Structure formats: structure tokens, C-alpha cells
């Protein structure tokens, strides 16, 4: 080939390459969010931070995403900032939802934002025909280990530990480990006779110590167990309880102090006990707790989906924890959110232990969802979140098709800043 002909051929090839869409652009079609619907499941969990409200995000390309969390009012407000957007611009949409109203969002609104964010990731995975965990770098682990809240139903090794028809703490702990769970979990000597029962924290510390001794005996010298203080102890009693159970080597002590005092009291408690500390089932996004992580005042965070604001925020929290070598022990919420946890925390390199709660068995309105077996959460290769709902079992209670108000400015490059 003559030199001039060769150079012309190179120029033509380069021009074609420049004109050709990049792989990501070619794979993702042009799309727009057209409608968002809110559904009430047959058994709605009224406890806000464990909401199992269901939301769907519809697009003009025929792909619908599913998410979970929030309330009707908060979902409707956030949904207005999703309508009309390209659903694949998830980061941009997250910040618009976050900034679009006058006040920074509180934890209730963040919960709704997380549900919608979850649905957007589901859409993207379906559009690319890959599971969400592949979009986040792929699984770092074979499965996610779990711990059983309160043990298992009687008959396969359970009961919460006390009362007629219940197994002892020792028996319950042993059965839980034998069922394949990584750890047995119990709470701090609950009375079990109503929400108005008198709980004398100073006196119950001794019962906590006795129960923890049984838990250690039940799981054996190499087994794991953990305890939730439920924020019910005053600081002095929290110190006493932690000191009394140090020799039984808990995997962690959860919520040892009130959440309102956590930023001040957990660093002090860290200096006074050797037990690993976990906190944060009531936290929202990372600004609620990042200093505890930076300073290693905590060993595990309890932040979860959708409470932190969705998959977009949870990935950033995971990076924060990875930097400080802190583990993640997410609290359970609804069945769809728990399925999404496998995708989100599967790629995280640090320790993960999932509180499985009631999600050991699938909700009757889900055809596909969390793959749980032998005390563990397993990944799957289904596109998106891998969740399929029977919509006929749900009650639609809200619908949004129009854009909402927006209170922010843009920088010259198009990114957002406060109004």
C-alpha cells in the first residue's frame, strides 16, 4: 500500500471511531422517567425505618424499576424530582432529590429517596441485562453471612429465649449456629410483657450478664454471638454491662447508648471497654456518623437500605468504612431492600454480617427476591435487583407523573449547588 493511501485509510478509521458511540452510550438507550407509582403491601410495616412500602419507576422504553421504603407523602415529594429525567443519570437524580427543597432532607425523606434510588439501579441493571452487583464491580464474597434476630422459631431451634414454650438462651444460641448462621443475636434482657413494662436498667444489667454467659456456652468457644442494648441503658449502666460481658467475647454490642448522644458517648465508651461496638440502625446518610468511622470509635456501622438514601449513598458509606477498616452490619428492613443489600455490600471488601430478621422467608407478593438458604444470603445473576413482584397483591395508593419544584442553582459545568 502506498504511503498516501495508508494515511487516508488511517484517517478514515479514526473518524469512524470518533463518530461511533462509546460502549456505554451504545448499550444504554435514550430514556425518560414517565410515571412513579406507590403501593401498599398486604402487611405494611408502620415502623418508618423498616418501611416496606413499594415504589415503581416507569420509563418510556418499557423498563420499570422497583424499590422499597418511605411513606406516601415523602415518596410523592421525592418522585417529582425524578419525573422527566434520564433514569440512568442516577447520581444527578440523587442530588436533585436531596437539594430540591428548602431544608436538607431529614431521615424520613432520605428513606423515601433511598427507595427511588433503588428502583433506578434496578432499571439500569435491567437495561444492561446484568445484576446490580456487576455494575458496582462484582461480588467480593461468595455469599453474605447472617445473624438471626432472636433465634429461630421453635421446632427448628428457636425462640427468643425466655418464657413458656421457649428454648433457653443457651439452647437457642446452639440451634442458631447449627442452622448455618454466623452468629446468634439476642436483646438486652427484655421483659416480654408489653411496651409499658417497667424496665429497671440498673437491675437488668445483671440479667444481661447472665444471659450473655449462656449465649457463649451455647455457641461454643469458637462460635459468635451479639447483643442489642436497644439504647435503653443510661451511660453508666451501659459501661457496667459492657464490662460485665467482656469475658464472654461478643461479636459486637449494638446500640449501647441513645442515638442522640452517640457522637459524644460512644468515643468515651470506646475507651472504657474492650467489647466491639456497633451502632446506627436509626442513622440516615453518612453525615450522621462519619466522624465515628474516621476516628475508629466504632467497630461496625448498622446503616442500611434504604435508610441511608439508597444504593448510591451506601456505596459511598462502604468506601468510607473501607478506608477506616470498619465493618458493616446492616439492620434489616423490607424484603426488597434486603435483596438489594446483597448487590450493594457484596462488592464491599470489609466484614459484612446481615441481620436477616423476618426476611428468611419470601414475602407472599414476591415471585423472586432474596435468595436465602442455610443461614446465608446468596447472590444471583438475574438482571437489576433480581426482584419480581405480583402487583395484583399490592394496593396502589399514589401516582406521580408531573415534575416537582426545584430549589437549587447549577455551576457553570452543570453540576448542582445550593440555591
C-alpha positions as a Python dict, from the first residue, in 0.01 Angstrom:
ca = {
    (1, 'X'): (0, 0, 0),
    (2, 'X'): (133, 345, -90),
    (3, 'X'): (203, 583, 199),
    (4, 'X'): (-66, 835, 96),
    (5, 'X'): (-331, 563, 64),
    (6, 'X'): (-228, 419, 401),
    (7, 'X'): (-259, 757, 577),
    (8, 'X'): (-601, 816, 422),
    (9, 'X'): (-718, 478, 547),
    (10, 'X'): (-594, 563, 898),
    (11, 'X'): (-777, 895, 892),
    (12, 'X'): (-1096, 726, 782),
    (13, 'X'): (-1070, 467, 1055),
    (14, 'X'): (-1006, 734, 1322),
    (15, 'X'): (-1302, 939, 1201),
    (16, 'X'): (-1530, 639, 1216),
    (17, 'X'): (-1409, 562, 1568),
    (18, 'X'): (-1483, 916, 1682),
    (19, 'X'): (-1829, 906, 1531),
    (20, 'X'): (-1909, 566, 1678),
    (21, 'X'): (-2080, 577, 2020),
    (22, 'X'): (-1876, 468, 2318),
    (23, 'X'): (-1973, 123, 2452),
    (24, 'X'): (-2172, 261, 2746),
    (25, 'X'): (-2360, 501, 2521),
    (26, 'X'): (-2435, 227, 2272),
    (27, 'X'): (-2558, -8, 2545),
    (28, 'X'): (-2788, 238, 2721),
    (29, 'X'): (-3079, 367, 2514),
    (30, 'X'): (-3225, 714, 2542),
    (31, 'X'): (-3486, 701, 2815),
    (32, 'X'): (-3705, 918, 3035),
    (33, 'X'): (-3892, 855, 3360),
    (34, 'X'): (-4263, 893, 3290),
    (35, 'X'): (-4451, 771, 3594),
    (36, 'X'): (-4394, 669, 3955),
    (37, 'X'): (-4644, 463, 4149),
    (38, 'X'): (-4664, 388, 4521),
    (39, 'X'): (-4803, 60, 4650),
    (40, 'X'): (-4903, -61, 4994),
    (41, 'X'): (-4815, -425, 5063),
    (42, 'X'): (-5066, -655, 5235),
    (43, 'X'): (-4887, -614, 5570),
    (44, 'X'): (-4744, -263, 5577),
    (45, 'X'): (-4477, -213, 5841),
    (46, 'X'): (-4576, 114, 6008),
    (47, 'X'): (-4234, 150, 6172),
    (48, 'X'): (-4085, 413, 5943),
    (49, 'X'): (-3724, 300, 5938),
    (50, 'X'): (-3835, -53, 5847),
    (51, 'X'): (-4096, 58, 5591),
    (52, 'X'): (-4182, -200, 5325),
    (53, 'X'): (-4381, 44, 5111),
    (54, 'X'): (-4319, -37, 4745),
    (55, 'X'): (-4249, 209, 4465),
    (56, 'X'): (-4217, 154, 4090),
    (57, 'X'): (-4041, 387, 3846),
    (58, 'X'): (-4166, 358, 3487),
    (59, 'X'): (-3981, 470, 3174),
    (60, 'X'): (-4071, 539, 2810),
    (61, 'X'): (-3859, 241, 2697),
    (62, 'X'): (-4075, -15, 2872),
    (63, 'X'): (-3844, -87, 3165),
    (64, 'X'): (-3983, -49, 3517),
    (65, 'X'): (-3772, -46, 3832),
    (66, 'X'): (-3884, -146, 4180),
    (67, 'X'): (-3780, -8, 4516),
    (68, 'X'): (-3890, -17, 4878),
    (69, 'X'): (-3921, 226, 5165),
    (70, 'X'): (-4056, 566, 5260),
    (71, 'X'): (-4413, 682, 5312),
    (72, 'X'): (-4674, 803, 5066),
    (73, 'X'): (-4607, 1173, 5137),
    (74, 'X'): (-4228, 1155, 5127),
    (75, 'X'): (-4226, 934, 4819),
    (76, 'X'): (-4455, 1171, 4632),
    (77, 'X'): (-4237, 1471, 4710),
    (78, 'X'): (-3917, 1296, 4605),
    (79, 'X'): (-4081, 1146, 4295),
    (80, 'X'): (-4143, 1490, 4150),
    (81, 'X'): (-3767, 1531, 4116),
    (82, 'X'): (-3733, 1208, 3920),
    (83, 'X'): (-4008, 1254, 3660),
    (84, 'X'): (-3871, 1358, 3320),
    (85, 'X'): (-3512, 1259, 3400),
    (86, 'X'): (-3291, 1013, 3219),
    (87, 'X'): (-3313, 719, 3466),
    (88, 'X'): (-2952, 624, 3402),
    (89, 'X'): (-2818, 952, 3547),
    (90, 'X'): (-2858, 815, 3896),
    (91, 'X'): (-2601, 1038, 4070),
    (92, 'X'): (-2755, 1355, 3925),
    (93, 'X'): (-3106, 1246, 4027),
    (94, 'X'): (-2989, 1161, 4379),
    (95, 'X'): (-2853, 1511, 4432),
    (96, 'X'): (-3159, 1676, 4283),
    (97, 'X'): (-3384, 1483, 4523),
    (98, 'X'): (-3152, 1580, 4807),
    (99, 'X'): (-3129, 1951, 4725),
    (100, 'X'): (-3461, 2029, 4561),
    (101, 'X'): (-3640, 2165, 4869),
    (102, 'X'): (-3551, 2439, 5113),
    (103, 'X'): (-3433, 2229, 5409),
    (104, 'X'): (-3179, 1948, 5391),
    (105, 'X'): (-3378, 1625, 5400),
    (106, 'X'): (-3431, 1453, 5734),
    (107, 'X'): (-3414, 1079, 5785),
    (108, 'X'): (-3777, 1024, 5683),
    (109, 'X'): (-3727, 1187, 5343),
    (110, 'X'): (-3389, 1017, 5295),
    (111, 'X'): (-3569, 685, 5341),
    (112, 'X'): (-3804, 765, 5052),
    (113, 'X'): (-3516, 891, 4841),
    (114, 'X'): (-3343, 559, 4902),
    (115, 'X'): (-3645, 366, 4775),
    (116, 'X'): (-3648, 560, 4447),
    (117, 'X'): (-3270, 532, 4410),
    (118, 'X'): (-3304, 156, 4450),
    (119, 'X'): (-3556, 147, 4164),
    (120, 'X'): (-3324, 347, 3936),
    (121, 'X'): (-3044, 96, 3988),
    (122, 'X'): (-3293, -180, 3910),
    (123, 'X'): (-3375, -8, 3579),
    (124, 'X'): (-3009, 29, 3486),
    (125, 'X'): (-2933, -334, 3558),
    (126, 'X'): (-3232, -446, 3352),
    (127, 'X'): (-3135, -219, 3061),
    (128, 'X'): (-2785, -370, 3055),
    (129, 'X'): (-2914, -722, 3136),
    (130, 'X'): (-2681, -759, 3435),
    (131, 'X'): (-2733, -782, 3812),
    (132, 'X'): (-2670, -459, 4002),
    (133, 'X'): (-2369, -607, 4181),
    (134, 'X'): (-2195, -628, 3844),
    (135, 'X'): (-2247, -254, 3796),
    (136, 'X'): (-2074, -199, 4131),
    (137, 'X'): (-1765, -403, 4050),
    (138, 'X'): (-1887, -758, 4102),
    (139, 'X'): (-1913, -974, 4411),
    (140, 'X'): (-1620, -969, 4652),
    (141, 'X'): (-1758, -1263, 4850),
    (142, 'X'): (-1937, -1590, 4775),
    (143, 'X'): (-2230, -1504, 5000),
    (144, 'X'): (-2328, -1270, 5282),
    (145, 'X'): (-2318, -1419, 5630),
    (146, 'X'): (-2618, -1353, 5853),
    (147, 'X'): (-2719, -1349, 6213),
    (148, 'X'): (-3061, -1445, 6339),
    (149, 'X'): (-3253, -1184, 6535),
    (150, 'X'): (-3392, -1355, 6843),
    (151, 'X'): (-3304, -1701, 6718),
    (152, 'X'): (-3531, -1924, 6509),
    (153, 'X'): (-3893, -2043, 6551),
    (154, 'X'): (-3932, -2327, 6794),
    (155, 'X'): (-3910, -2656, 6613),
    (156, 'X'): (-3601, -2564, 6411),
    (157, 'X'): (-3408, -2433, 6702),
    (158, 'X'): (-3555, -2113, 6824),
    (159, 'X'): (-3747, -1888, 7050),
    (160, 'X'): (-3636, -1559, 7193),
    (161, 'X'): (-3501, -1731, 7495),
    (162, 'X'): (-3742, -1693, 7786),
    (163, 'X'): (-4092, -1799, 7885),
    (164, 'X'): (-4329, -2092, 7833),
    (165, 'X'): (-4270, -2282, 7512),
    (166, 'X'): (-3936, -2114, 7459),
    (167, 'X'): (-3586, -2252, 7447),
    (168, 'X'): (-3328, -2127, 7691),
    (169, 'X'): (-3073, -1873, 7568),
    (170, 'X'): (-2811, -2149, 7567),
    (171, 'X'): (-3029, -2386, 7360),
    (172, 'X'): (-3136, -2111, 7123),
    (173, 'X'): (-2780, -1996, 7061),
    (174, 'X'): (-2663, -2350, 6990),
    (175, 'X'): (-2951, -2420, 6749),
    (176, 'X'): (-2892, -2095, 6562),
    (177, 'X'): (-2528, -2178, 6490),
    (178, 'X'): (-2623, -2533, 6390),
    (179, 'X'): (-2872, -2386, 6138),
    (180, 'X'): (-2586, -2220, 5947),
    (181, 'X'): (-2597, -1865, 6082),
    (182, 'X'): (-2269, -1692, 6155),
    (183, 'X'): (-2393, -1554, 6487),
    (184, 'X'): (-2673, -1572, 6741),
    (185, 'X'): (-2823, -1239, 6840),
    (186, 'X'): (-3032, -1151, 7143),
    (187, 'X'): (-3153, -834, 7305),
    (188, 'X'): (-3073, -693, 7646),
    (189, 'X'): (-3294, -892, 7886),
    (190, 'X'): (-3629, -773, 7753),
    (191, 'X'): (-3923, -833, 7983),
    (192, 'X'): (-4156, -961, 7710),
    (193, 'X'): (-4475, -840, 7877),
    (194, 'X'): (-4568, -525, 7694),
    (195, 'X'): (-4430, -189, 7591),
    (196, 'X'): (-4533, -24, 7919),
    (197, 'X'): (-4345, -268, 8139),
    (198, 'X'): (-4112, -123, 8399),
    (199, 'X'): (-3751, -178, 8292),
    (200, 'X'): (-3505, -103, 8569),
    (201, 'X'): (-3181, -64, 8376),
    (202, 'X'): (-2961, -76, 8685),
    (203, 'X'): (-3111, -411, 8787),
    (204, 'X'): (-3138, -559, 8433),
    (205, 'X'): (-2762, -527, 8379),
    (206, 'X'): (-2713, -836, 8596),
    (207, 'X'): (-2963, -1035, 8387),
    (208, 'X'): (-2780, -923, 8072),
    (209, 'X'): (-2459, -1066, 8213),
    (210, 'X'): (-2628, -1396, 8298),
    (211, 'X'): (-2783, -1425, 7950),
    (212, 'X'): (-2451, -1349, 7781),
    (213, 'X'): (-2282, -1626, 7977),
    (214, 'X'): (-2547, -1867, 7843),
    (215, 'X'): (-2504, -1737, 7488),
    (216, 'X'): (-2131, -1805, 7498),
    (217, 'X'): (-2192, -2156, 7629),
    (218, 'X'): (-2450, -2215, 7354),
    (219, 'X'): (-2236, -2106, 7057),
    (220, 'X'): (-1929, -2277, 7198),
    (221, 'X'): (-1574, -2147, 7232),
    (222, 'X'): (-1541, -2073, 6860),
    (223, 'X'): (-1896, -1952, 6787),
    (224, 'X'): (-2020, -1594, 6761),
    (225, 'X'): (-2298, -1413, 6940),
    (226, 'X'): (-2405, -1049, 6971),
    (227, 'X'): (-2639, -842, 7181),
    (228, 'X'): (-2854, -534, 7121),
    (229, 'X'): (-2875, -291, 7413),
    (230, 'X'): (-3156, -110, 7227),
    (231, 'X'): (-3035, 229, 7354),
    (232, 'X'): (-3217, 158, 7678),
    (233, 'X'): (-2928, 195, 7923),
    (234, 'X'): (-2804, 515, 8080),
    (235, 'X'): (-2436, 572, 8010),
    (236, 'X'): (-2317, 444, 8349),
    (237, 'X'): (-2521, 125, 8315),
    (238, 'X'): (-2402, 77, 7957),
    (239, 'X'): (-2044, 85, 8089),
    (240, 'X'): (-2131, -166, 8363),
    (241, 'X'): (-2297, -402, 8116),
    (242, 'X'): (-2011, -388, 7867),
    (243, 'X'): (-1754, -453, 8140),
    (244, 'X'): (-1950, -746, 8283),
    (245, 'X'): (-1971, -930, 7948),
    (246, 'X'): (-1617, -872, 7819),
    (247, 'X'): (-1501, -1222, 7918),
    (248, 'X'): (-1779, -1378, 7704),
    (249, 'X'): (-1634, -1211, 7392),
    (250, 'X'): (-1937, -1083, 7199),
    (251, 'X'): (-1907, -1028, 6825),
    (252, 'X'): (-2045, -682, 6900),
    (253, 'X'): (-2264, -483, 7136),
    (254, 'X'): (-2526, -291, 6937),
    (255, 'X'): (-2674, 49, 7019),
    (256, 'X'): (-2514, 77, 7364),
    (257, 'X'): (-2628, 439, 7412),
    (258, 'X'): (-2903, 670, 7291),
    (259, 'X'): (-2868, 777, 6930),
    (260, 'X'): (-2892, 1144, 7024),
    (261, 'X'): (-2585, 1100, 7247),
    (262, 'X'): (-2392, 859, 7027),
    (263, 'X'): (-2146, 1107, 6876),
    (264, 'X'): (-2037, 1215, 7225),
    (265, 'X'): (-2075, 898, 7431),
    (266, 'X'): (-1952, 622, 7201),
    (267, 'X'): (-1596, 766, 7188),
    (268, 'X'): (-1596, 771, 7570),
    (269, 'X'): (-1733, 418, 7591),
    (270, 'X'): (-1472, 301, 7342),
    (271, 'X'): (-1201, 400, 7592),
    (272, 'X'): (-1367, 211, 7878),
    (273, 'X'): (-1441, -133, 7731),
    (274, 'X'): (-1286, -392, 7504),
    (275, 'X'): (-1613, -522, 7353),
    (276, 'X'): (-1663, -435, 6983),
    (277, 'X'): (-1927, -165, 6938),
    (278, 'X'): (-2195, -134, 6668),
    (279, 'X'): (-2441, 148, 6621),
    (280, 'X'): (-2662, 316, 6368),
    (281, 'X'): (-2987, 143, 6272),
    (282, 'X'): (-3153, 486, 6301),
    (283, 'X'): (-2888, 670, 6101),
    (284, 'X'): (-2950, 836, 5769),
    (285, 'X'): (-2677, 939, 5527),
    (286, 'X'): (-2305, 941, 5612),
    (287, 'X'): (-2306, 1287, 5773),
    (288, 'X'): (-2488, 1134, 6071),
    (289, 'X'): (-2187, 929, 6172),
    (290, 'X'): (-1877, 976, 5957),
    (291, 'X'): (-1662, 1106, 6245),
    (292, 'X'): (-1720, 788, 6446),
    (293, 'X'): (-1588, 595, 6147),
    (294, 'X'): (-1294, 827, 6080),
    (295, 'X'): (-1182, 806, 6443),
    (296, 'X'): (-1243, 429, 6473),
    (297, 'X'): (-1463, 487, 6775),
    (298, 'X'): (-1691, 217, 6640),
    (299, 'X'): (-1622, -129, 6502),
    (300, 'X'): (-1933, -182, 6288),
    (301, 'X'): (-2194, 51, 6146),
    (302, 'X'): (-2559, -56, 6138),
    (303, 'X'): (-2659, 173, 5849),
    (304, 'X'): (-2879, 4, 5591),
    (305, 'X'): (-3101, 33, 5284),
    (306, 'X'): (-3297, 238, 5203),
    (307, 'X'): (-3242, 435, 5525),
    (308, 'X'): (-2915, 597, 5414),
    (309, 'X'): (-3059, 724, 5086),
    (310, 'X'): (-3026, 417, 4866),
    (311, 'X'): (-2758, 225, 4685),
    (312, 'X'): (-2588, 544, 4561),
    (313, 'X'): (-2517, 658, 4917),
    (314, 'X'): (-2450, 312, 5058),
    (315, 'X'): (-2164, 261, 4813),
    (316, 'X'): (-2003, 582, 4942),
    (317, 'X'): (-2054, 472, 5302),
    (318, 'X'): (-1888, 140, 5217),
    (319, 'X'): (-1588, 328, 5078),
    (320, 'X'): (-1575, 535, 5397),
    (321, 'X'): (-1576, 218, 5607),
    (322, 'X'): (-1316, 53, 5387),
    (323, 'X'): (-1083, 350, 5437),
    (324, 'X'): (-1106, 315, 5816),
    (325, 'X'): (-1128, -67, 5822),
    (326, 'X'): (-1476, -63, 5976),
    (327, 'X'): (-1728, -342, 5918),
    (328, 'X'): (-2092, -310, 5808),
    (329, 'X'): (-2368, -493, 5992),
    (330, 'X'): (-2683, -362, 5821),
    (331, 'X'): (-3015, -363, 6000),
    (332, 'X'): (-3297, -546, 5827),
    (333, 'X'): (-3577, -351, 5659),
    (334, 'X'): (-3816, -495, 5400),
    (335, 'X'): (-3764, -794, 5169),
    (336, 'X'): (-3677, -591, 4858),
    (337, 'X'): (-3425, -377, 5047),
    (338, 'X'): (-3264, -688, 5193),
    (339, 'X'): (-3229, -833, 4842),
    (340, 'X'): (-3069, -504, 4736),
    (341, 'X'): (-2819, -533, 5023),
    (342, 'X'): (-2666, -840, 4859),
    (343, 'X'): (-2592, -638, 4545),
    (344, 'X'): (-2466, -335, 4737),
    (345, 'X'): (-2248, -497, 5004),
    (346, 'X'): (-2140, -800, 4804),
    (347, 'X'): (-1865, -589, 4637),
    (348, 'X'): (-1751, -436, 4972),
    (349, 'X'): (-1413, -573, 5083),
    (350, 'X'): (-1464, -539, 5458),
    (351, 'X'): (-1656, -753, 5709),
    (352, 'X'): (-2031, -783, 5648),
    (353, 'X'): (-2289, -953, 5869),
    (354, 'X'): (-2655, -913, 5772),
    (355, 'X'): (-2937, -904, 6025),
    (356, 'X'): (-3187, -1118, 5840),
    (357, 'X'): (-3489, -1057, 6064),
    (358, 'X'): (-3820, -1172, 5922),
    (359, 'X'): (-3685, -1195, 5566),
    (360, 'X'): (-3575, -1557, 5598),
    (361, 'X'): (-3892, -1649, 5410),
    (362, 'X'): (-4003, -1454, 5098),
    (363, 'X'): (-4298, -1217, 5113),
    (364, 'X'): (-4603, -1373, 4951),
    (365, 'X'): (-4626, -1087, 4698),
    (366, 'X'): (-4276, -1151, 4562),
    (367, 'X'): (-4224, -1407, 4288),
    (368, 'X'): (-3847, -1355, 4304),
    (369, 'X'): (-3636, -1174, 4559),
    (370, 'X'): (-3378, -1251, 4823),
    (371, 'X'): (-3206, -1587, 4782),
    (372, 'X'): (-3166, -1703, 5143),
    (373, 'X'): (-3057, -2053, 5240),
    (374, 'X'): (-2862, -2221, 5520),
    (375, 'X'): (-2833, -1902, 5721),
    (376, 'X'): (-2680, -1703, 5434),
    (377, 'X'): (-2783, -1452, 5162),
    (378, 'X'): (-2673, -1563, 4815),
    (379, 'X'): (-2614, -1354, 4503),
    (380, 'X'): (-2797, -1427, 4179),
    (381, 'X'): (-2749, -1339, 3813),
    (382, 'X'): (-3097, -1202, 3746),
    (383, 'X'): (-3094, -852, 3587),
    (384, 'X'): (-3127, -549, 3810),
    (385, 'X'): (-3214, -629, 4170),
    (386, 'X'): (-3348, -968, 4068),
    (387, 'X'): (-3685, -889, 4228),
    (388, 'X'): (-4021, -965, 4067),
    (389, 'X'): (-4345, -864, 4241),
    (390, 'X'): (-4700, -983, 4190),
    (391, 'X'): (-4857, -639, 4154),
    (392, 'X'): (-5207, -783, 4191),
    (393, 'X'): (-5126, -849, 4558),
    (394, 'X'): (-5046, -481, 4619),
    (395, 'X'): (-5271, -177, 4661),
    (396, 'X'): (-5177, 134, 4464),
    (397, 'X'): (-5210, 442, 4686),
    (398, 'X'): (-5026, 711, 4490),
    (399, 'X'): (-4912, 815, 4144),
    (400, 'X'): (-4682, 1094, 4023),
    (401, 'X'): (-4649, 1196, 3657),
    (402, 'X'): (-4555, 1566, 3681),
    (403, 'X'): (-4215, 1720, 3774),
    (404, 'X'): (-4190, 1882, 4116),
    (405, 'X'): (-4035, 2207, 4233),
    (406, 'X'): (-3659, 2256, 4227),
    (407, 'X'): (-3467, 2485, 4460),
    (408, 'X'): (-3104, 2488, 4354),
    (409, 'X'): (-2857, 2659, 4121),
    (410, 'X'): (-2618, 2496, 3878),
    (411, 'X'): (-2248, 2561, 3845),
    (412, 'X'): (-2110, 2654, 3501),
    (413, 'X'): (-2032, 2288, 3432),
    (414, 'X'): (-2392, 2180, 3501),
    (415, 'X'): (-2339, 2029, 3846),
    (416, 'X'): (-2564, 2135, 4132),
    (417, 'X'): (-2512, 2381, 4412),
    (418, 'X'): (-2745, 2515, 4680),
    (419, 'X'): (-2996, 2781, 4577),
}
